[in-house]
């Protein structure tokens, strides 16, 4: 029970930070929607993601694990289907420039917003799990 609560809180923080960073992942309904989204995302991570990992195992073996992010994209897409208050939308990234390091501006389609958001959620989730342990 303690581990389940920990996973829920980590998913809640990861979803919240990702919606603040990536403007193409939005939610309506305030904090209550975010809480429900974290519950649904926790259930998806416990039930659907292990099945997806087995399903995508041949693709992951062929690409030496590069397509492991595909399970996170499908999990995020499942979350947006189960909870219509959380949406993926196209987003214009204005670019980023800091001390000679530059990321150019780009128009991101819904697919690329899903990829960026799932990458961000995965990175934050792994970091928070590492921080807690």
N, CA and C atoms as a LAMMPS dump frame, in Angstrom:
ITEM: TIMESTEP
0
ITEM: NUMBER OF ATOMS
399
ITEM: BOX BOUNDS ff ff ff
-5.0000000000000000e+02 5.0000000000000000e+02
-5.0000000000000000e+02 5.0000000000000000e+02
-5.0000000000000000e+02 5.0000000000000000e+02
ITEM: ATOMS id mol type element x y z
1 1 1 N 0.819 -1.186 0
2 1 2 C 0 0 0
3 1 3 C 0.867 1.256 0
4 2 1 N 1.952 1.194 0.764
5 2 2 C 2.871 2.318 0.837
6 2 3 C 3.54 2.561 -0.522
7 3 1 N 3.905 1.475 -1.195
8 3 2 C 4.535 1.605 -2.519
9 3 3 C 3.543 2.151 -3.533
10 4 1 N 2.278 1.744 -3.444
11 4 2 C 1.262 2.236 -4.361
12 4 3 C 1.033 3.736 -4.167
13 5 1 N 1.015 4.187 -2.934
14 5 2 C 0.875 5.611 -2.647
15 5 3 C 2.086 6.388 -3.167
16 6 1 N 3.262 5.796 -3.026
17 6 2 C 4.48 6.435 -3.534
18 6 3 C 4.415 6.578 -5.058
19 7 1 N 3.998 5.503 -5.746
20 7 2 C 3.857 5.572 -7.203
21 7 3 C 2.83 6.625 -7.608
22 8 1 N 1.719 6.696 -6.871
23 8 2 C 0.689 7.691 -7.16
24 8 3 C 1.247 9.101 -7.025
25 9 1 N 1.942 9.381 -5.938
26 9 2 C 2.492 10.723 -5.721
27 9 3 C 3.548 11.075 -6.762
28 10 1 N 4.372 10.117 -7.126
29 10 2 C 5.392 10.358 -8.147
30 10 3 C 4.73 10.635 -9.496
31 11 1 N 3.687 9.875 -9.84
32 11 2 C 2.969 10.128 -11.091
33 11 3 C 2.266 11.478 -11.064
34 12 1 N 1.735 11.862 -9.908
35 12 2 C 1.077 13.159 -9.773
36 12 3 C 2.057 14.302 -10.025
37 13 1 N 3.211 14.24 -9.391
38 13 2 C 4.223 15.288 -9.568
39 13 3 C 4.75 15.299 -10.999
40 14 1 N 4.977 14.124 -11.572
41 14 2 C 5.483 14.048 -12.95
42 14 3 C 4.482 14.624 -13.945
43 15 1 N 3.198 14.291 -13.775
44 15 2 C 2.181 14.85 -14.67
45 15 3 C 2.082 16.363 -14.517
46 16 1 N 2.108 16.834 -13.286
47 16 2 C 1.978 18.27 -13.06
48 16 3 C 3.151 19.045 -13.665
49 17 1 N 4.372 18.582 -13.427
50 17 2 C 5.546 19.271 -13.964
51 17 3 C 5.54 19.219 -15.497
52 18 1 N 5.159 18.087 -16.061
53 18 2 C 5.138 17.963 -17.514
54 18 3 C 4.1 18.886 -18.137
55 19 1 N 2.933 19.028 -17.502
56 19 2 C 1.938 19.95 -18.054
57 19 3 C 2.386 21.4 -17.929
58 20 1 N 3.246 21.688 -16.981
59 20 2 C 3.782 23.046 -16.857
60 20 3 C 4.89 23.31 -17.87
61 21 1 N 5.666 22.301 -18.199
62 21 2 C 6.795 22.461 -19.121
63 21 3 C 6.334 22.385 -20.57
64 22 1 N 5.568 21.36 -20.904
65 22 2 C 5.135 21.117 -22.276
66 22 3 C 3.682 21.574 -22.399
67 23 1 N 3.496 22.679 -23.07
68 23 2 C 2.168 23.294 -23.163
69 23 3 C 1.211 22.531 -24.078
70 24 1 N 1.686 21.534 -24.793
71 24 2 C 0.817 20.732 -25.648
72 24 3 C 0.054 19.673 -24.878
73 25 1 N 0.46 19.385 -23.642
74 25 2 C -0.257 18.471 -22.754
75 25 3 C -1 19.343 -21.751
76 26 1 N -2.326 19.379 -21.866
77 26 2 C -3.124 20.266 -21.026
78 26 3 C -4.178 19.475 -20.274
79 27 1 N -4.679 20.075 -19.216
80 27 2 C -5.793 19.488 -18.482
81 27 3 C -6.756 20.597 -18.09
82 28 1 N -8.032 20.256 -18.056
83 28 2 C -9.059 21.191 -17.632
84 28 3 C -9.739 20.614 -16.402
85 29 1 N -10.21 21.474 -15.527
86 29 2 C -10.897 20.999 -14.329
87 29 3 C -10.081 21.168 -13.07
88 30 1 N -8.913 21.743 -13.189
89 30 2 C -8.116 22.044 -12.003
90 30 3 C -7.387 20.849 -11.421
91 31 1 N -7.075 20.982 -10.134
92 31 2 C -6.249 19.987 -9.451
93 31 3 C -6.962 18.644 -9.316
94 32 1 N -8.288 18.667 -9.275
95 32 2 C -9.042 17.412 -9.151
96 32 3 C -8.797 16.529 -10.382
97 33 1 N -8.792 17.135 -11.55
98 33 2 C -8.511 16.38 -12.777
99 33 3 C -7.104 15.801 -12.745
100 34 1 N -6.167 16.57 -12.222
101 34 2 C -4.793 16.083 -12.119
102 34 3 C -4.708 14.899 -11.152
103 35 1 N -5.449 14.946 -10.047
104 35 2 C -5.479 13.823 -9.103
105 35 3 C -6.076 12.576 -9.746
106 36 1 N -7.187 12.746 -10.441
107 36 2 C -7.81 11.604 -11.127
108 36 3 C -6.881 11.076 -12.221
109 37 1 N -6.219 11.99 -12.925
110 37 2 C -5.268 11.579 -13.953
111 37 3 C -4.106 10.787 -13.381
112 38 1 N -3.638 11.181 -12.213
113 38 2 C -2.537 10.443 -11.58
114 38 3 C -2.997 9.053 -11.149
115 39 1 N -4.23 8.935 -10.682
116 39 2 C -4.756 7.616 -10.311
117 39 3 C -4.862 6.734 -11.55
118 40 1 N -5.437 7.272 -12.621
119 40 2 C -5.586 6.506 -13.858
120 40 3 C -4.214 6.146 -14.432
121 41 1 N -3.271 7.078 -14.398
122 41 2 C -1.939 6.815 -14.929
123 41 3 C -1.208 5.759 -14.099
124 42 1 N -1.43 5.751 -12.786
125 42 2 C -0.84 4.722 -11.93
126 42 3 C -1.412 3.352 -12.273
127 43 1 N -2.715 3.274 -12.475
128 43 2 C -3.343 2.006 -12.857
129 43 3 C -2.828 1.55 -14.216
130 44 1 N -2.705 2.48 -15.162
131 44 2 C -2.175 2.139 -16.488
132 44 3 C -0.751 1.613 -16.366
133 45 1 N 0.056 2.246 -15.528
134 45 2 C 1.445 1.808 -15.359
135 45 3 C 1.541 0.434 -14.705
136 46 1 N 0.57 0.081 -13.868
137 46 2 C 0.604 -1.24 -13.24
138 46 3 C -0.006 -2.332 -14.097
139 47 1 N -0.991 -1.995 -14.922
140 47 2 C -1.686 -3.022 -15.702
141 47 3 C -1.275 -3.073 -17.167
142 48 1 N -1.237 -1.926 -17.829
143 48 2 C -1.028 -1.898 -19.275
144 48 3 C 0.446 -1.917 -19.677
145 49 1 N 1.284 -1.191 -18.955
146 49 2 C 2.693 -1.058 -19.345
147 49 3 C 3.432 -2.403 -19.335
148 50 1 N 3.23 -3.288 -18.334
149 50 2 C 3.91 -4.592 -18.433
150 50 3 C 3.484 -5.402 -19.661
151 51 1 N 2.206 -5.328 -20.025
152 51 2 C 1.749 -6.018 -21.236
153 51 3 C 2.384 -5.42 -22.485
154 52 1 N 2.491 -4.097 -22.513
155 52 2 C 3.119 -3.436 -23.659
156 52 3 C 4.6 -3.775 -23.767
157 53 1 N 5.26 -3.906 -22.641
158 53 2 C 6.682 -4.268 -22.666
159 53 3 C 6.884 -5.657 -23.261
160 54 1 N 5.992 -6.579 -22.93
161 54 2 C 6.075 -7.922 -23.513
162 54 3 C 5.734 -7.872 -24.999
163 55 1 N 4.721 -7.077 -25.354
164 55 2 C 4.307 -6.966 -26.751
165 55 3 C 5.401 -6.35 -27.625
166 56 1 N 6.085 -5.322 -27.103
167 56 2 C 7.126 -4.635 -27.867
168 56 3 C 8.521 -5.231 -27.651
169 57 1 N 8.612 -6.363 -26.979
170 57 2 C 9.914 -6.979 -26.71
171 57 3 C 10.712 -7.267 -27.984
172 58 1 N 10.122 -7.841 -29.023
173 58 2 C 10.931 -8.069 -30.24
174 58 3 C 11.474 -6.781 -30.847
175 59 1 N 10.662 -5.725 -30.866
176 59 2 C 11.118 -4.442 -31.399
177 59 3 C 12.232 -3.853 -30.531
178 60 1 N 12.107 -3.993 -29.215
179 60 2 C 13.16 -3.504 -28.324
180 60 3 C 14.45 -4.299 -28.481
181 61 1 N 14.337 -5.591 -28.687
182 61 2 C 15.545 -6.402 -28.889
183 61 3 C 16.232 -6.055 -30.204
184 62 1 N 15.45 -5.831 -31.246
185 62 2 C 16.036 -5.492 -32.543
186 62 3 C 16.736 -4.137 -32.518
187 63 1 N 16.192 -3.199 -31.764
188 63 2 C 16.753 -1.848 -31.733
189 63 3 C 17.604 -1.594 -30.494
190 64 1 N 17.893 -2.653 -29.751
191 64 2 C 18.707 -2.566 -28.531
192 64 3 C 18.116 -1.597 -27.504
193 65 1 N 16.799 -1.601 -27.409
194 65 2 C 16.11 -0.824 -26.385
195 65 3 C 15.757 0.6 -26.745
196 66 1 N 16.031 1.004 -27.971
197 66 2 C 15.747 2.391 -28.351
198 66 3 C 14.242 2.665 -28.348
199 67 1 N 13.442 1.666 -28.697
200 67 2 C 12.003 1.882 -28.765
201 67 3 C 11.289 1.579 -27.449
202 68 1 N 11.983 1.592 -26.344
203 68 2 C 11.343 1.407 -25.041
204 68 3 C 10.43 2.585 -24.712
205 69 1 N 10.708 3.739 -25.275
206 69 2 C 9.872 4.915 -25.03
207 69 3 C 8.49 4.756 -25.636
208 70 1 N 8.341 3.824 -26.582
209 70 2 C 7.056 3.619 -27.226
210 70 3 C 5.991 3.169 -26.232
211 71 1 N 6.377 2.404 -25.221
212 71 2 C 5.415 1.996 -24.2
213 71 3 C 4.903 3.206 -23.414
214 72 1 N 5.773 4.165 -23.154
215 72 2 C 5.34 5.367 -22.443
216 72 3 C 4.418 6.223 -23.297
217 73 1 N 4.666 6.281 -24.593
218 73 2 C 3.797 7.045 -25.492
219 73 3 C 2.409 6.412 -25.53
220 74 1 N 2.347 5.087 -25.624
221 74 2 C 1.059 4.397 -25.652
222 74 3 C 0.333 4.566 -24.314
223 75 1 N 1.061 4.53 -23.202
224 75 2 C 0.44 4.74 -21.884
225 75 3 C -0.128 6.15 -21.762
226 76 1 N 0.589 7.134 -22.256
227 76 2 C 0.086 8.513 -22.218
228 76 3 C -1.13 8.668 -23.125
229 77 1 N -1.101 8.048 -24.287
230 77 2 C -2.25 8.083 -25.192
231 77 3 C -3.455 7.407 -24.539
232 78 1 N -3.234 6.292 -23.825
233 78 2 C -4.329 5.619 -23.112
234 78 3 C -4.902 6.522 -22.024
235 79 1 N -4.041 7.268 -21.347
236 79 2 C -4.512 8.206 -20.33
237 79 3 C -5.412 9.268 -20.94
238 80 1 N -5.029 9.801 -22.093
239 80 2 C -5.85 10.832 -22.733
240 80 3 C -7.162 10.253 -23.262
241 81 1 N -7.195 8.964 -23.574
242 81 2 C -8.448 8.336 -24.003
243 81 3 C -9.369 8.039 -22.826
244 82 1 N -8.807 7.608 -21.689
245 82 2 C -9.624 7.314 -20.514
246 82 3 C -10.135 8.576 -19.84
247 83 1 N -9.368 9.634 -19.895
248 83 2 C -9.713 10.879 -19.209
249 83 3 C -9.715 12.018 -20.221
250 84 1 N -10.862 12.382 -20.77
251 84 2 C -10.896 13.397 -21.826
252 84 3 C -10.52 14.804 -21.35
253 85 1 N -10.443 15.034 -20.044
254 85 2 C -10.022 16.353 -19.553
255 85 3 C -8.523 16.577 -19.744
256 86 1 N -7.781 15.515 -19.943
257 86 2 C -6.348 15.622 -20.238
258 86 3 C -6.195 15.411 -21.739
259 87 1 N -5.609 16.412 -22.417
260 87 2 C -5.547 16.375 -23.878
261 87 3 C -4.134 16.626 -24.381
262 88 1 N -3.874 16.053 -25.534
263 88 2 C -2.659 16.333 -26.291
264 88 3 C -3.045 17.214 -27.461
265 89 1 N -2.333 18.331 -27.631
266 89 2 C -2.632 19.271 -28.707
267 89 3 C -1.336 19.652 -29.412
268 90 1 N -1.428 20.056 -30.681
269 90 2 C -0.23 20.576 -31.355
270 90 3 C 0.307 21.793 -30.606
271 91 1 N 1.607 21.989 -30.68
272 91 2 C 2.247 23.037 -29.884
273 91 3 C 3.379 23.663 -30.683
274 92 1 N 3.505 24.978 -30.606
275 92 2 C 4.617 25.674 -31.235
276 92 3 C 5.689 25.91 -30.181
277 93 1 N 6.841 25.251 -30.351
278 93 2 C 7.965 25.438 -29.445
279 93 3 C 8.761 26.64 -29.927
280 94 1 N 8.877 27.704 -29.11
281 94 2 C 9.521 28.93 -29.592
282 94 3 C 11.04 28.853 -29.704
283 95 1 N 11.64 27.785 -29.242
284 95 2 C 13.095 27.665 -29.287
285 95 3 C 13.714 28.016 -27.953
286 96 1 N 15.003 27.72 -27.843
287 96 2 C 15.71 27.944 -26.591
288 96 3 C 17.155 28.273 -26.914
289 97 1 N 17.696 29.278 -26.252
290 97 2 C 19.082 29.674 -26.473
291 97 3 C 19.701 30.042 -25.138
292 98 1 N 20.817 29.37 -24.803
293 98 2 C 21.489 29.642 -23.541
294 98 3 C 22.984 29.422 -23.707
295 99 1 N 23.76 30.458 -23.598
296 99 2 C 25.227 30.398 -23.635
297 99 3 C 25.767 29.595 -24.816
298 100 1 N 25.274 29.871 -25.983
299 100 2 C 25.771 29.183 -27.167
300 100 3 C 25.063 27.884 -27.471
301 101 1 N 24.273 27.367 -26.534
302 101 2 C 23.486 26.151 -26.756
303 101 3 C 22.129 26.583 -27.276
304 102 1 N 21.783 26.131 -28.461
305 102 2 C 20.557 26.601 -29.1
306 102 3 C 19.71 25.432 -29.584
307 103 1 N 18.408 25.502 -29.283
308 103 2 C 17.427 24.572 -29.83
309 103 3 C 16.498 25.409 -30.694
310 104 1 N 16.4 25.106 -31.973
311 104 2 C 15.587 25.957 -32.86
312 104 3 C 14.093 25.814 -32.588
313 105 1 N 13.35 26.813 -33.024
314 105 2 C 11.895 26.78 -32.902
315 105 3 C 11.333 25.69 -33.804
316 106 1 N 10.206 25.111 -33.376
317 106 2 C 9.608 24.031 -34.153
318 106 3 C 8.117 23.953 -33.88
319 107 1 N 7.403 23.523 -34.892
320 107 2 C 5.974 23.258 -34.758
321 107 3 C 5.822 21.758 -34.483
322 108 1 N 5.318 21.415 -33.309
323 108 2 C 5.193 20.013 -32.91
324 108 3 C 3.767 19.532 -33.146
325 109 1 N 3.636 18.423 -33.87
326 109 2 C 2.324 17.818 -34.063
327 109 3 C 1.923 17.098 -32.773
328 110 1 N 0.724 16.569 -32.762
329 110 2 C 0.234 15.871 -31.571
330 110 3 C 1.103 14.663 -31.249
331 111 1 N 1.568 13.962 -32.271
332 111 2 C 2.434 12.808 -32.038
333 111 3 C 3.729 13.224 -31.349
334 112 1 N 4.358 14.3 -31.827
335 112 2 C 5.615 14.728 -31.231
336 112 3 C 5.416 15.322 -29.843
337 113 1 N 4.259 15.911 -29.592
338 113 2 C 3.943 16.367 -28.238
339 113 3 C 3.823 15.159 -27.318
340 114 1 N 3.187 14.084 -27.806
341 114 2 C 3.069 12.86 -27.014
342 114 3 C 4.441 12.259 -26.727
343 115 1 N 5.323 12.267 -27.718
344 115 2 C 6.671 11.725 -27.521
345 115 3 C 7.441 12.574 -26.502
346 116 1 N 7.384 13.898 -26.655
347 116 2 C 8.096 14.786 -25.728
348 116 3 C 7.523 14.687 -24.323
349 117 1 N 6.204 14.626 -24.204
350 117 2 C 5.577 14.539 -22.888
351 117 3 C 5.882 13.197 -22.224
352 118 1 N 5.844 12.109 -22.982
353 118 2 C 6.153 10.806 -22.387
354 118 3 C 7.627 10.716 -21.996
355 119 1 N 8.507 11.342 -22.784
356 119 2 C 9.918 11.388 -22.415
357 119 3 C 10.098 12.171 -21.11
358 120 1 N 9.411 13.301 -20.999
359 120 2 C 9.5 14.118 -19.794
360 120 3 C 8.931 13.387 -18.579
361 121 1 N 7.771 12.741 -18.746
362 121 2 C 7.171 11.996 -17.64
363 121 3 C 8.074 10.844 -17.219
364 122 1 N 8.632 10.128 -18.186
365 122 2 C 9.533 9.022 -17.864
366 122 3 C 10.787 9.49 -17.147
367 123 1 N 11.369 10.582 -17.628
368 123 2 C 12.569 11.12 -16.993
369 123 3 C 12.281 11.579 -15.565
370 124 1 N 11.19 12.301 -15.383
371 124 2 C 10.83 12.772 -14.047
372 124 3 C 10.481 11.621 -13.111
373 125 1 N 9.763 10.626 -13.628
374 125 2 C 9.399 9.478 -12.808
375 125 3 C 10.627 8.713 -12.347
376 126 1 N 11.549 8.462 -13.257
377 126 2 C 12.772 7.744 -12.875
378 126 3 C 13.607 8.566 -11.89
379 127 1 N 13.694 9.877 -12.098
380 127 2 C 14.441 10.717 -11.178
381 127 3 C 13.804 10.723 -9.788
382 128 1 N 12.485 10.827 -9.737
383 128 2 C 11.81 10.836 -8.429
384 128 3 C 11.897 9.497 -7.735
385 129 1 N 11.841 8.396 -8.489
386 129 2 C 12.035 7.075 -7.879
387 129 3 C 13.452 6.966 -7.311
388 130 1 N 14.431 7.467 -8.048
389 130 2 C 15.808 7.439 -7.572
390 130 3 C 15.957 8.303 -6.318
391 131 1 N 15.291 9.44 -6.302
392 131 2 C 15.364 10.358 -5.168
393 131 3 C 14.739 9.739 -3.922
394 132 1 N 13.645 9.02 -4.088
395 132 2 C 12.954 8.414 -2.943
396 132 3 C 13.732 7.23 -2.392
397 133 1 N 14.365 6.465 -3.267
398 133 2 C 15.099 5.279 -2.797
399 133 3 C 16.457 5.726 -2.43
